Amino acid sequence: MKNDESRRGRRGGWQVADLPDASDASEWFHGRLPEAWFSAVDVTVDREEILVVGTLAGTDDVSGAEAEGRIGRFRSETKAERIEIALEAQARYQRKVSWGVRLGETEALFTHVAAPVMTRLRQPERRVLDTLVDAGVARSRSDALAWSVRLVGQHADEWLGQLRDAMAEVDKLRGEGPSL
């Protein structure tokens, strides 16, 4: 087991204590991916997954079935190499690697993790979920909870970004603090 000093400056509890640092994942993927694949790459990291979404080079005015066709062609033509890159990253960062592609207004995620999240809710929160289920907005409490989280994420995106920036600053200050 790692000592407390090796965990200093890391957010989260025991669940993330032994995960390798993935703060350089974006740079690693930018260096590892073939330059011809994407005009831009977004890399998002959490405890379970690294999501790599690339913007296909070419015209941005492609939409609908043509965009879906180009994305499908890219997916099949690059599968073997994407698997190889994912295996390298998974060994390095100990997280699953998921892929997605963007072309114009069309975005498709090829693979991605749907991680279960356990929670305990009191009756008022359960009633919210049950109302969404009873109204046909969601098929189950689980779907209702996922729907609610997506809705909050859409409407609080700026605030969540500010919160993430503040947490990054706290992590930086922790790392610069005195050691005991």
C-alpha positions as CSV (number, residue, x, y, z in Angstrom):
1,M,0.0,0.0,0.0
2,K,1.2,3.5,-0.8
3,N,2.1,5.8,2.0
4,D,0.2,9.0,2.5
5,E,3.0,11.1,1.1
6,S,2.6,9.5,-2.4
7,R,-1.1,10.4,-2.4
8,R,-0.7,14.0,-1.4
9,G,-2.3,16.5,-3.8
10,R,-4.7,14.0,-5.4
11,R,-8.4,14.4,-5.3
12,G,-10.8,11.6,-4.5
13,G,-10.8,8.8,-2.0
14,W,-9.5,5.3,-2.0
15,Q,-11.1,4.6,-5.4
16,V,-8.5,6.7,-7.2
17,A,-5.6,6.3,-4.8
18,D,-3.7,3.8,-6.9
19,L,-4.5,5.2,-10.4
20,P,-1.6,6.6,-12.3
21,D,-1.7,10.3,-13.0
22,A,-3.3,11.0,-16.4
23,S,-2.8,14.8,-16.5
24,D,-0.6,14.3,-19.6
25,A,-3.0,12.1,-21.5
26,S,-4.0,14.8,-23.9
27,E,-0.4,15.5,-24.8
28,W,0.3,11.8,-25.1
29,F,-2.6,11.2,-27.5
30,H,-1.6,14.3,-29.6
31,G,1.8,12.9,-30.0
32,R,0.7,9.3,-30.6
33,L,-2.2,9.7,-33.0
34,P,-1.4,9.8,-36.8
35,E,-1.5,13.4,-37.9
36,A,-3.6,12.6,-41.0
37,W,-6.5,11.3,-38.8
38,F,-7.9,14.5,-37.2
39,S,-7.7,18.3,-37.5
40,A,-8.4,18.6,-33.8
41,V,-8.5,16.2,-30.8
42,D,-10.4,16.5,-27.5
43,V,-9.2,14.2,-24.7
44,T,-11.3,13.9,-21.6
45,V,-10.2,11.9,-18.6
46,D,-12.1,10.6,-15.5
47,R,-11.5,7.7,-13.1
48,E,-12.7,5.0,-15.4
49,E,-12.1,6.2,-18.9
50,I,-10.2,8.3,-21.4
51,L,-12.4,9.6,-24.2
52,V,-10.7,10.6,-27.4
53,V,-12.9,12.6,-29.8
54,G,-11.3,13.7,-33.0
55,T,-12.6,16.1,-35.7
56,L,-12.1,14.5,-39.1
57,A,-10.1,16.6,-41.4
58,G,-12.0,17.9,-44.4
59,T,-15.1,20.0,-45.1
60,D,-17.2,21.0,-42.1
61,D,-20.3,21.5,-44.2
62,V,-20.9,17.7,-44.5
63,S,-24.0,16.6,-42.7
64,G,-26.5,13.8,-42.4
65,A,-26.0,10.5,-44.1
66,E,-22.8,11.6,-45.8
67,A,-21.2,12.5,-42.5
68,E,-22.4,9.2,-41.0
69,G,-20.9,7.4,-44.0
70,R,-17.5,9.1,-43.6
71,I,-17.4,8.4,-39.9
72,G,-18.3,4.8,-40.5
73,R,-15.5,4.5,-43.1
74,F,-13.0,6.1,-40.7
75,R,-14.1,3.7,-37.9
76,S,-13.6,0.6,-40.0
77,E,-10.4,1.7,-41.7
78,T,-8.7,2.7,-38.4
79,K,-10.0,-0.1,-36.1
80,A,-6.7,-2.1,-35.8
81,E,-4.6,1.0,-35.2
82,R,-7.0,2.5,-32.7
83,I,-7.0,-0.8,-30.8
84,E,-3.2,-0.8,-30.7
85,I,-3.1,2.8,-29.5
86,A,-5.8,2.1,-26.9
87,L,-3.9,-0.9,-25.5
88,E,-0.8,1.3,-25.1
89,A,-2.8,4.0,-23.3
90,Q,-4.6,1.5,-21.1
91,A,-1.3,0.1,-20.0
92,R,0.1,3.6,-19.3
93,Y,-3.0,5.1,-17.6
94,Q,-4.9,2.0,-16.3
95,R,-8.2,3.4,-17.7
96,K,-10.3,2.2,-20.6
97,V,-9.9,4.2,-23.8
98,S,-13.0,5.2,-25.8
99,W,-13.2,6.7,-29.2
100,G,-15.4,9.2,-30.9
101,V,-15.4,11.2,-34.1
102,R,-16.9,14.6,-35.1
103,L,-17.6,15.8,-38.6
104,G,-19.4,19.0,-39.0
105,E,-22.5,18.9,-36.7
106,T,-22.4,15.1,-36.5
107,E,-20.7,13.3,-33.6
108,A,-20.5,9.6,-33.0
109,L,-19.0,7.8,-30.0
110,F,-17.7,4.3,-31.1
111,T,-17.1,2.9,-27.7
112,H,-17.6,4.4,-24.3
113,V,-17.9,3.3,-20.7
114,A,-21.3,3.4,-19.0
115,A,-20.1,3.1,-15.4
116,P,-22.6,2.2,-12.7
117,V,-22.9,4.8,-9.9
118,M,-24.4,3.7,-6.6
119,T,-26.2,6.3,-4.6
120,R,-28.7,6.5,-1.7
121,L,-31.6,8.8,-2.2
122,R,-34.1,10.0,0.3
123,Q,-37.8,10.0,-0.5
124,P,-38.0,13.6,-2.0
125,E,-35.2,12.7,-4.5
126,R,-36.8,9.3,-5.3
127,R,-40.1,11.1,-5.9
128,V,-38.4,13.2,-8.6
129,L,-37.1,10.2,-10.3
130,D,-40.4,8.4,-10.0
131,T,-42.2,11.4,-11.5
132,L,-39.9,11.3,-14.5
133,V,-40.6,7.5,-14.9
134,D,-44.4,7.9,-14.5
135,A,-44.5,10.7,-17.0
136,G,-42.6,8.6,-19.6
137,V,-39.5,10.8,-19.7
138,A,-37.4,7.9,-18.5
139,R,-37.8,4.1,-18.5
140,S,-36.4,3.6,-15.0
141,R,-35.0,5.4,-12.0
142,S,-31.6,4.7,-13.4
143,D,-32.5,6.4,-16.7
144,A,-34.2,9.3,-14.9
145,L,-31.0,9.9,-12.8
146,A,-28.8,9.8,-16.0
147,W,-31.3,12.2,-17.7
148,S,-31.1,14.5,-14.7
149,V,-27.3,14.5,-14.7
150,R,-27.2,15.3,-18.4
151,L,-29.6,18.1,-17.9
152,V,-27.6,19.7,-15.1
153,G,-24.4,19.2,-17.2
154,Q,-26.0,21.1,-20.1
155,H,-27.3,24.0,-18.1
156,A,-24.4,24.3,-15.6
157,D,-21.6,23.8,-18.1
158,E,-19.9,27.2,-17.4
159,W,-20.2,26.8,-13.6
160,L,-18.9,23.3,-13.8
161,G,-15.9,24.5,-15.8
162,Q,-15.2,27.2,-13.2
163,L,-15.4,24.6,-10.5
164,R,-13.0,22.3,-12.3
165,D,-10.6,25.2,-12.8
166,A,-10.8,26.0,-9.1
167,M,-10.1,22.4,-8.1
168,A,-7.1,22.3,-10.4
169,E,-5.7,25.4,-8.6
170,V,-6.3,23.8,-5.2
171,D,-4.4,20.7,-6.5
172,K,-1.6,22.9,-7.7
173,L,-1.4,24.6,-4.3
174,R,-1.4,21.3,-2.4
175,G,1.5,20.1,-4.5
176,E,3.5,23.2,-3.7
177,G,2.7,23.0,0.1
178,P,5.2,21.9,2.7
179,S,5.8,18.3,3.3
180,L,5.6,16.8,6.8
